[in-house]
């Protein structure tokens, strides 16, 4: 997309984003009502070109924010200011991080923080073998 794309990050609340994540992971259903068709969800969440779906990153160079514990079906989206959403439909877990790395002088970074939180939240469960 040579620097031009139809998004500008995430502009919403954690509550609204949680509803959206659950609806997308629910194949377009929210509280028993069809919001998006299954086909629309597939286009949004499955690789279409260069590791990107038409809504989320799946396997692009930006998909590192998913961490290393998620399945291949996981999808994510990140924004310039440091916000990110990671959805792991295989385990029905989602992660929403709303940060502002650009305040005050556009010099902050949160790359490691986003990936480390995803690795903690989306880590496989530990089973007691004793």
C-alpha positions in Angstrom: 0.0 0.0 0.0 3.1 2.3 -0.3 2.2 4.4 2.8 -1.5 4.8 1.9 -4.2 2.8 3.6 -7.8 3.2 4.7 -7.2 3.2 8.4 -5.9 5.6 11.0 -5.5 3.4 14.1 -8.0 2.7 16.7 -10.4 5.3 17.9 -12.8 3.9 20.4 -13.3 2.8 24.0 -12.1 -0.5 25.5 -15.7 -1.4 26.1 -16.7 -0.9 22.4 -13.6 -2.6 21.2 -14.4 -5.6 23.4 -17.9 -5.9 21.9 -16.3 -5.7 18.4 -13.7 -8.3 19.2 -16.3 -10.7 20.6 -18.6 -10.1 17.6 -15.8 -10.8 15.1 -14.6 -13.9 17.0 -18.3 -15.0 17.1 -18.3 -15.1 13.3 -20.3 -11.9 13.0 -22.9 -12.6 15.8 -23.4 -10.4 18.8 -25.9 -11.4 21.5 -27.6 -13.7 19.0 -28.0 -11.0 16.3 -26.2 -11.1 13.0 -24.0 -7.9 12.6 -21.6 -9.1 9.9 -22.0 -12.0 7.5 -19.6 -15.0 8.0 -18.1 -14.0 4.6 -17.4 -10.5 5.8 -15.7 -11.8 8.9 -13.6 -14.1 6.8 -12.5 -11.2 4.6 -11.6 -9.2 7.7 -9.6 -11.9 9.5 -8.1 -14.2 6.8 -5.0 -13.4 4.8 -5.9 -11.7 1.6 -2.6 -10.2 0.5 0.9 -9.8 1.9 -0.1 -11.2 5.3 -2.9 -8.8 5.7 -6.6 -9.4 5.9 -8.9 -6.6 4.8 -9.2 -5.3 8.4 -6.5 -7.0 10.5 -3.0 -8.2 10.3 -2.6 -11.9 10.3 0.9 -12.7 9.2 2.4 -9.4 8.0 5.5 -7.9 9.4 3.3 -6.0 11.9 1.8 -9.1 13.3 4.6 -9.4 15.9 2.2 -7.7 18.3 0.4 -11.1 18.6 3.3 -12.6 20.5 4.5 -16.1 20.0 1.7 -18.1 21.7 -1.3 -17.6 19.4 -2.6 -19.9 16.7 -2.4 -19.1 13.0 -6.0 -17.9 13.1 -5.2 -15.1 15.5 -5.5 -11.6 14.0 -4.5 -8.1 15.2 -4.4 -4.4 14.5 -2.1 -1.7 15.8 -2.1 2.0 15.6 0.6 4.6 15.4 0.1 5.9 18.9 0.7 2.5 20.5 -2.8 1.1 20.6 -3.4 -2.5 19.7 -6.0 -5.3 19.5 -5.1 -9.0 19.4 -7.8 -11.6 19.0 -7.2 -15.3 19.5 -10.3 -17.0 18.2 -9.0 -20.5 18.9 -9.0 -19.7 22.7 -11.6 -17.0 22.6 -9.3 -14.5 24.2 -8.7 -10.9 23.1 -6.4 -8.2 24.2 -7.0 -4.5 23.9 -4.2 -2.0 24.7 -5.0 1.7 24.6 -1.7 3.7 25.1 -0.3 6.9 23.9 3.4 6.5 23.0 3.5 9.9 21.2 2.7 12.1 24.1 4.4 14.6 24.6 7.2 14.7 22.0 6.4 11.8 19.6 9.5 10.0 21.0 8.0 7.1 23.1 8.0 3.5 22.3 5.8 0.6 23.4 6.7 -2.1 21.0 8.2 -4.5 23.6 5.3 -3.7 26.0 2.6 -4.6 23.5 4.3 -7.9 22.6 5.1 -8.9 26.2 1.5 -8.2 27.3 0.2 -10.4 24.4 2.6 -13.2 25.4 1.4 -13.1 29.0 -2.4 -12.8 28.2 -2.4 -15.3 25.3 0.1 -17.8 26.8 -1.2 -21.4 26.8 -2.6 -22.5 30.2 -0.3 -24.2 32.6 -1.6 -27.6 33.8 -0.5 -29.0 37.1 1.0 -32.4 36.5 1.4 -33.3 40.1 
